Amino acid sequence: MHHEELAAARAYVRLLEATRAALAEPDEAPLYLSLLASPMAEADGALRRAGLFGNEARFFDLVRSLQPSMSGSDR
């Protein structure tokens, strides 16, 4: 995994974690959803720089290497 790919995978994991936190309290979610704009922009930019925009299979392989629980094997 090269630097740009690692940055993209990490940015996505941060976005995922921020989204989960924002949606953890459904009644409060509207207050926090605007806070996701920055992590979304970071993840989009990182995907483009890594050449992973449109290459979801490769991208999610990288994410699973950082966050194995995304593979579904822990269910």
C-alpha positions in Angstrom: 0.0 0.0 0.0 1.5 3.3 -1.0 1.2 6.6 0.9 -1.7 8.0 -1.0 -3.7 4.7 -0.8 -3.1 4.6 3.0 -4.2 8.2 3.4 -7.4 7.5 1.4 -8.2 4.4 3.5 -7.5 6.3 6.8 -9.7 9.2 5.6 -12.5 6.9 4.9 -12.2 5.2 8.3 -12.3 8.7 9.9 -15.4 9.6 7.9 -17.1 6.3 8.9 -16.3 6.9 12.6 -17.6 10.5 12.4 -20.8 9.4 10.7 -21.4 6.8 13.3 -20.9 9.3 16.0 -23.2 11.9 14.3 -25.9 9.3 13.9 -25.6 7.7 17.4 -28.3 9.9 18.8 -31.1 10.0 16.1 -32.7 13.0 17.8 -29.4 15.0 17.7 -28.3 13.9 14.2 -29.6 17.0 12.4 -27.3 19.1 14.6 -24.2 17.0 13.8 -24.6 16.1 10.1 -23.1 19.4 8.9 -19.9 18.4 10.8 -19.5 15.6 8.2 -18.7 18.0 5.4 -15.0 18.2 6.2 -14.4 14.5 6.6 -16.3 13.9 3.4 -14.2 16.4 1.5 -11.0 14.9 3.0 -12.0 11.4 1.9 -13.0 12.5 -1.6 -9.7 14.3 -2.2 -7.7 11.4 -0.8 -9.5 9.0 -3.1 -8.7 11.1 -6.1 -5.0 11.6 -5.2 -4.6 7.8 -4.7 -6.3 7.0 -8.0 -9.0 5.0 -6.2 -12.0 7.1 -7.3 -14.1 4.5 -9.1 -12.0 1.5 -8.0 -14.1 0.4 -5.1 -12.9 -3.1 -4.9 -9.2 -2.1 -4.4 -10.2 0.7 -2.1 -12.3 -1.5 0.3 -9.5 -4.1 0.3 -7.3 -1.3 1.7 -9.9 -0.3 4.2 -10.3 -3.9 5.4 -6.6 -4.1 5.9 -6.9 -1.1 8.4 -10.2 -2.1 9.9 -10.7 -5.9 9.6 -14.1 -5.6 11.3 -15.5 -4.2 8.0 -15.1 -7.6 6.4 -18.1 -8.9 8.3 -16.2 -11.8 9.8 -16.8 -10.6 13.3 -20.6 -11.0 13.1 
